Amino acid sequence: MYTQEFYITEPVGNNAFSYEQRKNKQLYVPSLKRIESFDEVELLNPTRHLSPTLSCQERGQASEKVAFEDFDFDGKLQTCFGLKNLYKLEWKWKKIFLVDNHNHVHFFWYLARSQGIIADGAKIYHIDAHADMRDPWVYLSKSQSRDMHKVFDYTNFTLNVGNFIVPALREGLVSEVVQIRGEEDLKEYTHQYIPTIPHPNPLLWEEREQATEMHQKLQSFSPPKEKRFRYEGVMWKQSIILDLDLDFFAPEMGYIDFSLAKQVILDIASKADLITICTSPFFIKQERALRILREIFDK
């Protein structure tokens, strides 16, 4: 699955959006490629990145590889190109899957479960400009969700970019979703999990003593206890998934403090068992998304 590129040609999944109004009736899904770092990620954008040495046929084929297409709020058709491949890599011993359209992460959550990377009852930190909590009204059963071929078809031909979380909640893979949708949510996270040491006034001995006492407390600080589950007499640690949509950094989200967002993302990433990231070609320019991705994880 995801071993070869393919097209969605029927009005299903992401291709159902404005299907009747669009001249283009297919969406491109690239194959999965293993890489060593984010520097190897490539975009598929025919208007900028096609080599002049390509034949007319090759250029035509590339221009057909539309990742997402729909009308924006102004009624203008947006034809969006995404990643050249879907990517898997490791960052500080954490497995990462990088996709363009967000619904693809649904498959990789279940793949991670099948590989023992995460377990049922996982907690997702969903950092995104959108909630993505629509209900698809069609679900896989528990037994079907163990069949990765069925999960693959369900991910691509039923789910779309706005409804891939609810099925995981309903099936039991996910038990908790923490929505981080803006700066207030980032601040709330730091308030709970990233304590800071106050800078004392060196002229006031009392303040220095208080600061020292605070420092000692923070040194022994431990975050809230991990949630654990008991199944057949065995205790299980709750799995953590960081699910990041880079549209969180779209220009209209420019009020968000980037350094704060990076701090929160890296803190959750350090605790996560699995990291999934999407570049959301309909909601953010892909060059910008890729630049921000590298700024967060490669520095």
PEZIJO-V986430 format. One record per backbone hydrogen bond with DSSP energy under -0.5 kcal/mol. CO is the residue of the C=O (numbers start at 1). NH is the residue of the N-H. E is the energy in kcal/mol with one decimal. If there is no record, write none. Layout:
BEGIN
[[CO:NH:E] [CO:NH:E]]
END
This chain:
BEGIN
[[2:32:-3.5] [6:29:-3.0] [7:9:-0.7] [8:27:-1.8] [10:12:-2.5] [12:15:-1.6] [13:16:-1.4] [14:17:-1.1] [16:19:-1.5] [18:21:-0.6] [18:22:-1.1] [19:22:-0.7] [27:8:-2.7] [29:6:-2.4] [31:86:-2.6] [33:88:-2.0] [37:40:-1.6] [38:41:-1.4] [42:84:-2.6] [42:85:-0.6] [43:45:-0.7] [45:48:-1.8] [45:49:-3.1] [46:50:-0.7] [51:54:-1.7] [55:59:-2.5] [56:60:-2.3] [57:61:-2.3] [58:62:-2.2] [59:63:-2.1] [60:64:-0.8] [61:64:-0.7] [62:65:-1.6] [64:66:-2.2] [66:28:-3.5] [68:80:-2.8] [70:78:-3.3] [72:75:-2.0] [76:72:-2.6] [77:79:-0.6] [78:70:-1.5] [78:80:-0.7] [80:67:-2.1] [80:68:-1.7] [82:44:-3.1] [86:33:-2.8] [87:98:-2.9] [88:35:-2.3] [89:96:-3.1] [91:94:-1.5] [94:91:-2.5] [95:275:-2.1] [96:89:-2.1] [97:277:-2.6] [98:87:-2.7] [99:279:-1.7] [100:280:-2.0] [101:104:-1.5] [102:105:-1.8] [103:106:-1.5] [103:107:-0.6] [104:107:-0.7] [104:108:-1.3] [105:109:-2.2] [106:110:-1.6] [107:111:-2.3] [108:112:-2.2] [109:113:-1.9] [110:114:-2.3] [111:115:-1.3] [112:117:-2.6] [112:118:-0.9] [113:116:-1.5] [122:175:-2.8] [122:176:-1.5] [123:241:-2.8] [124:126:-0.8] [124:178:-3.4] [125:127:-0.8] [125:243:-2.8] [126:128:-0.7] [126:180:-2.7] [127:245:-3.0] [132:165:-0.9] [134:136:-0.6] [141:145:-2.2] [143:146:-1.3] [144:147:-1.6] [146:148:-0.8] [147:151:-2.1] [148:152:-2.3] [149:153:-2.1] [150:154:-2.6] [151:155:-2.6] [152:156:-2.0] [153:157:-2.9] [154:158:-1.3] [154:159:-2.4] [157:13:-0.5] [160:163:-1.3] [162:134:-2.3] [163:167:-0.5] [165:168:-0.6] [165:169:-1.8] [166:170:-2.8] [167:171:-2.3] [168:172:-1.2] [168:173:-0.8] [168:174:-2.1] [172:121:-2.2] [173:122:-2.8] [176:124:-2.9] [177:179:-0.7] [178:126:-2.8] [178:180:-0.6] [179:181:-0.6] [180:128:-1.9] [182:186:-1.6] [183:187:-2.5] [184:188:-2.2] [185:189:-2.0] [186:190:-2.4] [187:191:-2.4] [188:192:-1.6] [189:193:-2.9] [190:194:-2.0] [196:198:-0.5] [198:200:-0.7] [200:202:-0.7] [201:204:-1.8] [203:205:-0.7] [204:208:-2.0] [205:209:-2.4] [206:210:-2.3] [207:211:-2.6] [208:212:-2.4] [209:213:-2.4] [210:214:-2.4] [211:215:-2.7] [212:216:-2.3] [213:217:-1.9] [214:218:-2.5] [215:219:-2.1] [216:220:-1.2] [218:221:-1.2] [227:238:-2.8] [229:231:-0.5] [229:236:-3.6] [231:234:-1.8] [234:231:-2.7] [236:229:-2.7] [239:123:-2.9] [240:273:-3.0] [240:274:-1.4] [241:125:-2.8] [241:243:-0.7] [242:244:-0.6] [242:276:-3.0] [243:127:-2.3] [244:246:-0.6] [244:278:-2.4] [245:248:-1.9] [246:249:-1.8] [247:250:-1.8] [250:253:-2.4] [251:254:-1.8] [253:256:-2.0] [256:258:-0.6] [257:261:-2.4] [258:262:-2.9] [259:263:-2.0] [260:264:-2.3] [261:265:-2.7] [262:266:-2.6] [263:267:-1.8] [264:268:-2.6] [265:269:-2.8] [266:270:-1.9] [267:271:-0.8] [268:271:-1.0] [268:272:-1.3] [273:95:-0.5] [274:242:-2.4] [275:97:-2.0] [276:244:-2.7] [277:99:-2.7] [278:246:-2.6] [280:283:-1.4] [280:284:-1.5] [285:289:-2.4] [286:290:-2.4] [287:291:-2.1] [288:292:-2.4] [289:293:-2.4] [290:294:-2.1] [291:295:-1.9] [292:296:-2.2] [293:297:-2.2] [294:298:-2.2]]
END
